[in-house]
């Protein structure tokens, strides 16, 4: 406040030597013969003091202004640093999310690849009705082997990895389809090639294709029929 400024100015004046701390008793005036020129009067000393005080007050105010400006600049730099730190944190978080998404995509892609590899050895049999209800798994396997032997003319045993009646999806020709996963791809290809011999029976065989592959194949078949008709 104002009082603090006055004390500060008084302190500066003391340092500059403009105020005498212990003036002592008044000195006798020297003889008129050898006296020096008369010094400034009391009024002049007061005016000089006030002028110097004003000068120091102005310096102090300039110092306060520079200090306030420096504080503002420091505050702006601090805010910029915080913004930059926050931006770096956001970028780091986004990078972590992208890495997690990429990792998940790679895992899904690998699983889809494994599923496609399994489907390559699959065939779906439609119209194979159960002999008994509830169906016995061993009886279903015997039915498929009988189709190979009596309908397709294959006398050798063809190994399976998995054979099961599908639970999901609609019934076709009065029953759920049967999914057969062959151990060897060449056996799957032979069965598919000979499946034309099932014409006239209630049974037909298709590949185990994904929905996307079925749609692509249907579009290709439509295109081929269009080309053949032109």
N, C-alpha and C positions, 0 to 999 in steps of 0.2 A: 504494500500500500504506500501511501504518501509518506508516512512516518518512516518506513523502512528506507525509502529513497533518500530522505533527509539524512538519516544516519549514515547511509552509504556515501553520500556526498561529503559529509563531515569527515568521514574516514579518509576519503581521497584527498581532501584538503590537508589533513594532517600529514599524510604521506608526502604530499608535494612541498611541505614546509611552509605553507601560507599562513598557518596558525601557530603561534608560540604557546607551548604548554605551560611554561613557568616564566612569565615575563619579568618577575622580580620588582624591586622598587624603582620608581621613576628616576631616570638619570637627570643630573643637573645640566641645565643648558650651558653649553660652552660659552666662553667669552665671545663678545661680539667681534673682537678683532680677528680671532682665528675660527670663527664658526663656519660650518659647511652650509651648502645651500639647503634651504628648508625643504623637508620631505612632504609627501602628500598629506592632505588634511584628513580628518576623521571621515568626512563625507565621501572623499575620494576613495579612501580605503574600503568603506562599505560598498560603494559602487563597484570597485574592483572585485570584492568578494562575491557580490551578487552576480556579476558577469561571469566569474569563474564557476560559481555554483550552477548557473544556467547552462554553461558550456558542458559541465559534467552531467547535468540532468539530461541534456540532449544526447550526449554520448550513451548514457545509460538506456534511454528510450530506444536508440538505434540498436544497442546491444540486445535489448529485449525483443525487438522486431526480428533481428537476425536469428535469435534463439528460437522464436516461435516458428519462423520459416523453416529452420532446420528440423524442428520437431514434426512439422507437416510433411516435409520430404521423407523423413524417417518413417512416418506412419504410412505414406503412400508406398514406399518400398516394401514395408512389412506386408501390406495388403497384396501387393503384386506377388510377393514370395508365397503367401498363403494360397493365392489363386493358382499359381504355377504348381505348387505342391498338390492342390486339389485336382488339377488337371492331370498331373502325372499319376495320381492315385486312380482317377477314372480310367485313364488309358490302360493302366496295369490291370484293373478289374475287367475291362473289355477284352483284353488279351487273354486273361485267364478263362473267360467265358468262351471265347473263340476256340481256345485249345481244348476245352471240355467238349464243345460241340463237335470239333473235328475228331476227337477221340471216339465219341459216341457214334459218329457217322462211319468211321473206319470199322468199329465193332459190328455195326449193323450190316455194313457192306460185306464183311467177312462171313457173317451168319447167312446172309442171302446167298453168297457164293456157295456155302456148304449146302444150303437147301437146294440150290439149282443142281449141284453135283449129285445129290440124292435123287432128285426128280428125274435125272437123266436115266436112272435105272428103274424108274417106276412105270407101271401100266395100270390103267383102271379098267376093270371088268364090270360091265352093266348087264343086268338080267340074270345074275346067278342067284336063284332063290334058295333060301335055307331049306334043308330037308326036315329039320326039326325046330321046334320053338320051345324053350330058348335054344339058340344055335350053339352047337359045340364047335370050338375052334379046330379040333382035329378033323371034324367032318367037312369044314369049309376048305381046309387044305386038300383033302381027298377029292372034293369036287373040282378044284382047279387042276389038280394032276390028271383027273379023268378027262377034262376038256383038252389038255395037251395031248393025251394019249389017243382018245377016240375021235375027237373032232379035228385036231391038227396033225395027227399022225406022228407025234414025237414019243418014242418009246423010252428014251433015257430019262433019268431023274434030273430035274432042273432045280438047283438049290435056290432057296429064298433067304433074304435077310429078314424080311417082315411080310406078313400076310394078315390083313384085318379088314373087317367090314367097316366102312366109313359111317361115322355117327352123324356128322353134320351134313347139311345139304338135303335136297328133296329126294324122294324115291323115284327111281327110273325103271320103267317096265315092272312095276309091282314090288320093288325091293331096293334097299340101299346098295350103292356100288361097292365093289371090293377093290382095295388098293393092294397091289403086289409090288414089293421091292425086291428086284432080282440081285443075286450076288454078282453076276457077270453081265456086262453090258451087251455082249454078243448074244446071250440068251434072250434078253429083252428085245433086241432087234429081230431075232428069228421069230419070236412069238408075234410081234407086231406085223411082220411081213406075211406070216401065215394066217393072220386073223381074218383075211378075206374069205377063208374057207368056212367061217362061221355064218356067212350069209344064208339066210333062210331059217336060222335058229333065233331064239329069243335073246341071244348073247351078242354083244359087240364090245370091241376093245378100243381104247383111245390112250394117247399119251397123257401123262400127268403134267399139264402145263399151268403156269400161273395165269391169272386173269389178264395181265398185260400181254403175255405171249399169245394167249388165245385171241385177244382182240387184234393183235398185229397179224396173226395168221388168217383170221377171218377177212381182214382188209386185203391181205395179199391174195386170198382165194377169189374175192370179188373182183379184184383187178385182173387176175388171170382169166376169169370168165369173161370179163369185158373185152380183153384183148383177143380171146379166142373167138368171140362172136363177131369181131370186126373183120 
